[in-house]
Amino acid sequence: MNEEDQSKDRFFERVGEVAEEMIAAHGKEFAMGTLILAARFIVEGKPLAGRRPESKPS
């Protein structure tokens, strides 16, 4: 396997671990929805990570 394939395998492993954690914590539907939403964000060019909007004080 070349370096690129090894790198891709490591990323796939990490995604799998995160997916398993999400399933354990919140179920399959949450994990699938999150991964689908992430794919949609990639297609639309939206950021995948970053700051959450701060709530306004009451």
C-alpha positions as CSV (number, residue, x, y, z in Angstrom):
1,M,0.0,0.0,0.0
2,N,1.3,3.5,-0.8
3,E,1.3,6.5,1.5
4,E,-1.9,7.9,0.2
5,D,-3.7,4.6,0.7
6,Q,-2.4,4.3,4.2
7,S,-3.5,7.8,5.0
8,K,-7.0,7.2,3.7
9,D,-7.2,4.0,5.8
10,R,-6.2,5.9,8.9
11,F,-8.9,8.5,8.3
12,F,-11.5,5.8,7.6
13,E,-10.5,4.1,10.9
14,R,-11.0,7.4,12.7
15,V,-14.4,8.0,11.1
16,G,-15.4,4.5,12.1
17,E,-14.4,5.0,15.7
18,V,-16.4,8.3,15.9
19,A,-19.4,6.6,14.3
20,E,-19.2,3.8,16.8
21,E,-19.1,6.3,19.7
22,M,-22.1,8.2,18.3
23,I,-24.1,4.9,18.0
24,A,-23.2,3.9,21.5
25,A,-24.2,7.3,22.9
26,H,-27.2,8.3,20.8
27,G,-28.2,5.4,18.4
28,K,-27.8,4.5,14.8
29,E,-30.2,7.2,13.5
30,F,-28.2,9.9,15.1
31,A,-24.9,8.6,13.7
32,M,-26.3,8.2,10.2
33,G,-27.9,11.6,10.2
34,T,-24.7,13.2,11.4
35,L,-22.6,11.5,8.7
36,I,-25.2,12.4,6.0
37,L,-25.3,16.0,7.2
38,A,-21.5,16.2,7.1
39,A,-21.5,14.9,3.5
40,R,-24.1,17.5,2.6
41,F,-21.9,20.2,4.2
42,I,-18.9,19.0,2.1
43,V,-21.0,19.2,-1.1
44,E,-22.3,22.7,-0.2
45,G,-18.8,24.0,0.9
46,K,-20.0,24.7,4.4
47,P,-17.6,24.5,7.3
48,L,-17.6,21.2,9.2
49,A,-16.1,22.4,12.4
50,G,-15.9,25.7,14.2
51,R,-17.5,27.8,16.8
52,R,-21.1,27.3,17.7
53,P,-23.2,30.5,17.6
54,E,-23.2,32.1,21.0
55,S,-26.6,32.4,22.7
56,K,-27.7,35.9,23.4
57,P,-28.2,36.9,27.0
58,S,-31.8,37.3,28.1
